[in-house]
Amino acid sequence: MESNKQSRGEKYIVQLMQELQPESERYRVLATAKQFKASWAELGERLVNVSQRSLFRDWGYESFDDYCSREIRIRKATAEKLTLAYRFLEREEPGLLTRNEGLQPLPDYRSIDLLRRAREEEGFAPEQYQELREAVIENERSHPLVRRQFAEVTRQREEAVTTRRRQVQTAHAAARRLESALLPLDELASRYLSLVEALLGELAEQELHLDAAESDSANQNG
């Protein structure tokens, strides 16, 4: 690439590479960063190595995020997606890392990260995960299409949580009314009140669980 077509970040990387030994690990990471869109998994692998071995400290950086933003010139969110996506492939889809000996491009790292989130964070149902996997890996859909499919499933799941919350709240209110109605009826209260109280406890636990699910979804989408 001609220098007048390079971004500021690329120019910085090229200049820094000129000051390093080509056989050094630091040089190799920078060289990979220049072309990571064509070979993002290689950069992901190298960044995992840099992070795990804290090599960034040897190179004068206080943190991995600082190293990525100042030297590799990628944002914290991008570095996180790259490393998490690479680890996911290494663990769940190792065949992708070697298919066609690198001649066939990998799916977009952002799509792989969505696939990881579907498995590890969002708790997609097996059939939902399989459909997303087919879109990403087998059908090689573009990232916008994958993102749309991911968003649709999460929307449906959020609607299901909202519906479930209404149902639990309705049942909770009905159990409260039953509890109040039983209190004056000594004989019935002695036989059934403990059961109603146990039911109220279970319904309260379900509400807490739904609260946590909604909170997690808001944090991941925020």
Steps between C-alpha positions, in 0.01 A plus 500: 500500500633840406576728791259770380215249523586386850300606803673678784494179702658301217774760454576483871524120489729507195726757664521296821573179307800670340650538847461132595668174408281305253550178697373654825156413635411867523574547128295192407196622693520838325538336158193290566305804619559669163304229324267372770184548296628234260632279776338608823545161668878533481483837671257360755742218576793738538303736722399209723869418533591862577227520764567166667875555520468871584747580221361852482679579827834413341416745224428790733122485543317483832203301372390285208232754407758778496725293273217423258381859470841668480709248306267271307255789456185303565232582755456307822169356375664379178788335685254329733291368212809378315640308796165359612408400144837328452470308827146399406614364163793322661266331746178447299598507131871412474452370146429852379848612598659256258243452227644516151834589663392861534392543137133540590428816701358462847160644591506856629640507854198704609269221382709244686472715811120505464508121471708488818254728680210281387668197658668648807300807604154508347418133553342441158293183474688221314293547184547878509875463542517246217314734265740783583800269457376396156462864401851590618706193412322288244312762297761777559240774534621859516542654844197735464277199427646303791456798731137534391434130568667525842296810587175332398562200727596721794189714441279191507669380818451841665132495405471151650656626825254793508206265446627265768541791741135603453388143558707467819380836630136401436552169684678680785212743544248214495699308762511810720122531477460133586731542800291793625177306447628197693618690807153535664415135428684329784447138392584560133786735589667234714480250215585712197668824606849345508450378142396846387801654673729250326339592168554869570867431570545316170326776308725760666806299396374490141457878502859541621620267226313700236643823643852359462430385143372845400798669669749276317329570168508876561870491591591299189302728270612821666 
